[in-house]
Amino acid sequence: HAREHSEEVQVPFLQVLFPKVPILSAVVGSAEPALCRRFGQALARALAGRKALLVASTDLSHYPGWGDAVEADRRTLEAVASLDAEALRSALDREERRGRPGLQTCACGEGPLLSLMEAAKALGARRGTVASYANSGDTVFGEVDRVVGYGAVALTAGAGPSDTTALNPPAAASAVGPLPAADRESLLRLARRTLERYYATDTVPLPRPASPALRAERGAFVTLHEKGELRGCIGHMAQDTPLALTVSRMAIQAALHDTRFEPVRAEELPLLEIEISALTPFARVPGPGSVAVGRDGVLLRKGGRSAVFLPQVAPEQGWGREELLTHLCRKAGLPDDAWRGPCELFTFQAEVFGERKREG
């Protein structure tokens, strides 16, 4: 078992969650069909008439890009939900032969999956339901160019075809518009839950909202205040990540990686007030005269340098347009009057909302 760590990783969780439930674990080191069939049928005979839950563990695709993982993992989960062992073996073989860049395997636990499917059918399972799917690129710390896939399928008795609707998440909103109050509250709760979970357990929640608006790809800033003073602010401006995931990521970044401040300490969390700025797409403008103070956030680029201010910064500081642009140049490391010459200016708007004031 020197190279197989699944038991050491998983059994402690079961012991904590279900301390009085007996556990029998088995490492299935082969995906040979006849062996898996015999093992599954032996399990079914041993468990006949008993109250038992069978669990097979496997990761899904290893190391392709996000899009290739979604496609390959869909085929694997559909095959598992069909309870057809031959369909699963064919799907894995077919996907692994496609030559997807970076793909090393579609399921590292093919043997456990095949064994479970045989046992489940022998015990009366007739229907598979995909309960959940995500890959590591969907997480706060994940990268989309090299991911691992994860899914959950329940094999149960009952009539009807397999249910794979979980593989078709709600579509993202096609246009940027004002966020409903419920979505604002959802984002604020997500940002706080992300910080609380991280500081308590070194893990973070997986942002998978049902709201189309929160699945839309938008930039966002997360700003942290403590007793009325700025404690951290970091944002992601590109429109390339679902809004909910952007907010989760920026909450962590603002707490840990704003170089103007020491990282937030766990004991500060109850004192923090979280503010979110959801951004509209950037639009290039012809010159400084197109900037409306109080309405527009501004991004300035010149000579390989850039800086940005959110729309609320200038009113909070009491700046007019020229002061705003001067401070923007200063932030970018440019001469104060660099905005008067050739440069690139982009404006955007922000929907700003925050938690109710917290008493410290």
Secondary structure as the mmCIF struct_conf table of DSSP 4:
data_model
#
loop_
_struct_conf.conf_type_id
_struct_conf.id
_struct_conf.beg_label_comp_id
_struct_conf.beg_label_asym_id
_struct_conf.beg_label_seq_id
_struct_conf.end_label_comp_id
_struct_conf.end_label_asym_id
_struct_conf.end_label_seq_id
TURN_TY1_P TURN_TY1_P1 ALA A 2 ARG A 3
HELX_RH_AL_P HELX_RH_AL_P1 SER A 6 LEU A 17
TURN_TY1_P TURN_TY1_P2 PRO A 19 LYS A 20
BEND BEND1 VAL A 21 VAL A 21
HELX_RH_AL_P HELX_RH_AL_P2 PRO A 33 LEU A 47
TURN_TY1_P TURN_TY1_P3 ALA A 48 GLY A 49
BEND BEND2 ARG A 50 ARG A 50
STRN STRN1 HIS A 62 HIS A 62
BEND BEND3 TYR A 63 TYR A 63
HELX_RH_AL_P HELX_RH_AL_P3 TRP A 66 ALA A 81
TURN_TY1_P TURN_TY1_P4 SER A 82 LEU A 83
HELX_RH_AL_P HELX_RH_AL_P4 ALA A 85 GLU A 96
TURN_TY1_P TURN_TY1_P5 ARG A 97 ARG A 97
BEND BEND4 ARG A 98 ARG A 98
TURN_TY1_P TURN_TY1_P6 PRO A 101 GLY A 102
BEND BEND5 CYS A 106 CYS A 106
TURN_TY1_P TURN_TY1_P7 CYS A 108 GLY A 109
HELX_RH_AL_P HELX_RH_AL_P5 GLU A 110 ALA A 122
TURN_TY1_P TURN_TY1_P8 LEU A 123 GLY A 124
STRN STRN2 ARG A 127 ASN A 135
HELX_RH_3T_P HELX_RH_3T_P1 SER A 136 ASP A 138
BEND BEND6 THR A 139 THR A 139
TURN_TY1_P TURN_TY1_P9 VAL A 140 PHE A 141
TURN_TY1_P TURN_TY1_P10 VAL A 144 ASP A 145
BEND BEND7 ARG A 146 ARG A 146
STRN STRN3 VAL A 148 VAL A 148
STRN STRN4 GLY A 149 THR A 156
BEND BEND8 ALA A 157 ALA A 157
BEND BEND9 ALA A 159 GLY A 160
STRN STRN5 ASP A 163 ASP A 163
HELX_RH_3T_P HELX_RH_3T_P2 THR A 165 LEU A 167
BEND BEND10 ASN A 168 ASN A 168
HELX_LH_PP_P HELX_LH_PP_P1 PRO A 169 ALA A 173
BEND BEND11 SER A 174 ALA A 175
HELX_LH_PP_P HELX_LH_PP_P2 PRO A 178 PRO A 180
HELX_RH_AL_P HELX_RH_AL_P6 ALA A 181 THR A 201
BEND BEND12 ASP A 202 ASP A 202
BEND BEND13 ALA A 210 ALA A 210
HELX_RH_AL_P HELX_RH_AL_P7 PRO A 212 ARG A 215
BEND BEND14 ALA A 216 ALA A 216
STRN STRN6 GLU A 217 GLU A 217
STRN STRN7 ALA A 220 GLU A 226
TURN_TY1_P TURN_TY1_P11 LYS A 227 GLY A 228
STRN STRN8 GLU A 229 HIS A 236
BEND BEND15 ALA A 238 GLN A 239
BEND BEND16 THR A 241 THR A 241
STRN STRN9 PRO A 242 PRO A 242
HELX_RH_AL_P HELX_RH_AL_P8 LEU A 243 LEU A 256
TURN_TY1_P TURN_TY1_P12 THR A 259 ARG A 260
BEND BEND17 PHE A 261 PHE A 261
HELX_LH_PP_P HELX_LH_PP_P3 GLU A 262 ARG A 265
HELX_RH_3T_P HELX_RH_3T_P3 ALA A 266 LEU A 271
STRN STRN10 LEU A 272 LEU A 279
HELX_LH_PP_P HELX_LH_PP_P4 THR A 280 PHE A 282
STRN STRN11 ALA A 283 VAL A 285
BEND BEND18 PRO A 286 GLY A 287
HELX_RH_3T_P HELX_RH_3T_P4 PRO A 288 SER A 290
TURN_TY1_P TURN_TY1_P13 VAL A 293 ARG A 295
STRN STRN12 GLY A 297 LYS A 302
TURN_TY1_P TURN_TY1_P14 GLY A 303 GLY A 304
STRN STRN13 ARG A 305 PHE A 309
TURN_TY1_P TURN_TY1_P15 PRO A 311 GLN A 312
HELX_RH_AL_P HELX_RH_AL_P9 VAL A 313 GLN A 317
TURN_TY1_P TURN_TY1_P16 GLY A 318 GLY A 318
HELX_RH_AL_P HELX_RH_AL_P10 ARG A 321 LYS A 331
TURN_TY1_P TURN_TY1_P17 ALA A 332 GLY A 333
BEND BEND19 LEU A 334 LEU A 334
TURN_TY1_P TURN_TY1_P18 ASP A 336 ASP A 337
HELX_RH_3T_P HELX_RH_3T_P5 ALA A 338 ARG A 340
BEND BEND20 GLY A 341 PRO A 342
STRN STRN14 GLU A 344 PHE A 348
STRN STRN15 ALA A 350 GLY A 354
HELX_LH_PP_P HELX_LH_PP_P5 GLU A 355 GLU A 359
#
